[in-house]
Amino acid sequence: MMFGAAALARVGSTAPRQALSLTEAAAKRIRELLTVRQKPYLRLGVKARGCNGLSYTLNYADEQGRFDEIVEDKGVIVLIEPKALMSVIGTKMDFVEDRLRSEFVFINPNSKGHCGCGESFMT
């Protein structure tokens, strides 16, 4: 069976998408934090807690875990814990800083809801 150019265009690229993407602000802040702590990686996970069930965790890491998903974006490497992968796939990580707060923000297409304080989410 032969495929025409139009059919191939509909199929799209076969290059895999990363599980997580970073904004420039997030990459810059992660780079700063890793430099200060002299650590090579930041590890993203989820923990069962909060009003809606899951909360993001961020920890420094000296080495990659055996089953960690490795995401390299904008010169920064973020490791995703295996149990967090399905909850965060497709998420964009941003860093927001203003007069009232300084925090990482997760834009997660898998989130079905989040609590009023923004500390937890559900998928």
Secondary structure as UniProt FT lines:
FT   HELIX           5..11
FT   STRAND          20..22
FT   HELIX           24..37
FT   STRAND          41..48
FT   TURN            51..52
FT   STRAND          54..61
FT   TURN            66..67
FT   STRAND          69..73
FT   TURN            74..75
FT   STRAND          76..80
FT   HELIX           82..84
FT   HELIX           85..88
FT   TURN            89..90
FT   STRAND          91..97
FT   STRAND          102..107
FT   TURN            109..110
FT   STRAND          113..114
FT   TURN            116..117
FT   STRAND          121..122
//
